[in-house]
Each structure stands twice: as structure tokens, then as C-alpha cells.
Amino acid sequence: MEFLCYHRDRAGSLPLREELLEEHWSYMDGYEQELIARGPAFTPDGETLVGSLHIVGLPDPAAARAFAFGEPNYQAGAYRDVLLRRWRNALGRTMWEFPGGRSGGDRYLVLGLGAGEAVDLAVPANRDELIAYGPLLSDDGATWLGTAALLLAPDPETARAVLTTQRYADVEVYRWEFGGRRS
């Protein structure tokens, strides 16, 4: 099973996150084989860190909760909340298999939060610009709760347009970059 975990930062938590950086990376090293995508999220202008995204393959919802709530920044109080949803990898690849590579151009995280009739289940036509894409689901996988995408786009508005925005209760767009240890 695949899960999307988005930890939203608490205001003023950057010094704490910087202090815990090695603990965070060591924790993620323990999930290296399970990670599909990971990385920090920023305001659309790319100036302010606002959260961390991790998409991970784990055996069940209990393991996903243990992953999300065992993370060192969460344990220390750096995050204000956690969005944890089952997710389906519509592209069938990891971020490291993205043909566009780690750098060049602006990358975005788009979270469409919805309810009711599912939308945006088919992979959009601009597949070469997609790093990760798939529906957000209930723990049992039966109920659609939204859609999440990581993509290469020239600006936040173009990134947002990957979803049928009027069909969602809310669409969040963040600048995003490939995560992991810096070489």
C-alpha cells in the first residue's frame, strides 16, 4: 500500500528543524527502500519552508501512522499537523525515475482535497512533466478524498491547472524540491 504523508510546519519551527536535520535524514534512511518521493515544500515563491512531503509504500495504515508520527520533527513539535492519506501511484514510478531529473525548472506539490464523486483519476496528458501523481484515498482504499501531484511547471497557476480545481473543496500549491541528503 502507498501512503502520502504531508507534515505542515508550525510557525517559527525552522530553527528546530535545522537542529534535527541529521535525525530526520537518519530516520528517513530507515525507509529508503519504501520511499516513492520525498522533499520539502515552500511557499509558492520558494522563500519560506512550510512542510515536508513523503510518499511511502508500507504494509498497512498502522505502519503509515507509525511512520508519520514517529518522525523526529513531529516528535519534537516542529509540525502543526499531518495530512496522512492512502495514495495510489498512477505513474508506477519513484521520483528518482522521473525523466526530468532532480534539477532544472520549478517543481510543485499540488494537493486537491475533495469529497464526493472522484475526479482526475486518469493521468493528465502532460505525463513528462509529472514526477508523481495519484488519488488520495481512505484507509481502506474505497473512498476518494482528493488528488496529489508533484510536477514540473513554469508557475503555481500552471501547476494548479493539473487538477480540475472547481471540483475540489480546496487546492493547495507549494513549491517543492527533491529531498534527501545533499551530496
N, C-alpha and C positions, 0 to 999 in steps of 0.2 A: 504494500500500500504506500501511496505517496501522500505527503503532507506539506502544506505551506505554513510556515511559521514567520510571522512578521512582528518583531518586537518594536514597539514605538517608544522612543526616548522620553524620559522625564525631562522637563525644562532644567537646564543647568547641569546636566549629567555628564557633559563631555570630559571634565577632569577625572571623574570616577572611571569612565570608560577607558580613558588613556592609561590610567593606573592599572586596570585589569586586562589590558590588551593581550599580554602573553598568556594569562589564564584562559581568556576567551579562545585564543587560537589553539591552545593545548586541548581544550575541551572539544573544539571542532575537529582537531586531528583524530580524536577517538571515533569520529563519524565519517572519516574521509571516504570510505567505500560506499556510504549511504547517501552522500550529498549529491544532489542534482544541480543545485545552484545555490550561491551564497553571495552576500555582499551588502555594503552599507547603502542606505537611502538618504538622500539630501533634499532640501527644498528645491523646487524646480530651477532656481538659478544656480544650484550646485554649491551654494555658500555655507549652508548650515546642515549638519548631520541631524537626522530626525529618527533614524531607526536602522534595524538590521533585518535582512531577509534571509531565510534559509528554507530551501525546498529539499526534503529528505525522504528517502524510502525506508520505512520502518514496518515492523510486523503488524502493528495494530494501534488504535487510538491511545491506549495506555502508554505504549512506548513513545508515541509522539508527545504526549503530555510530559512524560519524564524528561525527554529531550528539551522541550521548550522551557520548562520550569526549573530544570537543573542547570541551565546556562549561567555562568558566573556573573554576568552583568545583571541578569534577572535576580539572582540570589542576593546581590548587593544593593538592589533598589534603583538601578540606573534606568530601568524601563517603567513607563507609566501603565502600559497594558500590552497584551499579547493577542494577536489575531492568529488563531490556530484552526486550520480547516483541512479536511481531506482534499486532495487535489489529484487531477488526472493529467498525466504528461502527454498532451496531444501531439507533441513533436517526437516523442520517443528518444530524446537525447538529453545529455547534460549540457551545462553552459560551456564546458571545455570542448565540446564538439561543435559549437556554434561556428559556422564557416567564416564569420566576420572577425573572429579573433577577439582578444582582450582589450584592444585599444583602437582609437580612431573613431571619431564621431561621438555623439551624445547617446547615452543609454538611459532608459526609463523603466521604472516599475509602475504598472497601471493595475490598480485594484478596483474592480467593479463589484460593488456589494448590492445584491439583489434578492428578490424573493418572487415566488410565483412561477410563471412559465419560463423555462430555460431559454436563453438566447446565447448567441456567439459560441455555440458548441463546435462548429466547423472551424478549422484552421483558416485564418484570413489568407487572401491571395498573396500578400507581401511576405511570404514564408521566409525568404532570405534575410529579412530584417528582424525576424523573431529569434530570440535567444531561448525563451521558454514560454509556453502558452498552455492554458487548460482551465477547466471549470473548477470552482470551489464547491465542495460538497459537504453534506452532513457526515457524521462519523460512519454511518452505515453505507454511505455512497449513494443513497437513494434519492436525496433531495438536493437540487441545485440551489446554491446560495450566492453565486456570483462567478466571476471570471478573473483570472490573473494573467498578466503578460509581462515579460521582460523583452524589450525591443530597442533596436537602433532607430532613432528618429531625429529629425532636424530641430524639433522644438516640442514643448509639452502639449500643445494643441494637436499636433500631428500624432503624438503618442496616444493621447486620449481617444482619438478617432479610430483606433484599432477596435474599440468596443462600440456597440450600439448604445451610446450614452443615455439616451432618453428612456431606455428600458431598465435602468438601474436606479436604486434609491440614492446611491452616492458613487462617485468615481473619484478615486484618489490617484494623483500622478506625482511621482517623485523622480528626481534624478537618481540614477543608480550606477554603481560600478562593480566590476568583478571583484569578489572578495578573496580572502586568503592571505597568507603570509606574503609580504613584499620580498622580492628577490634581492 
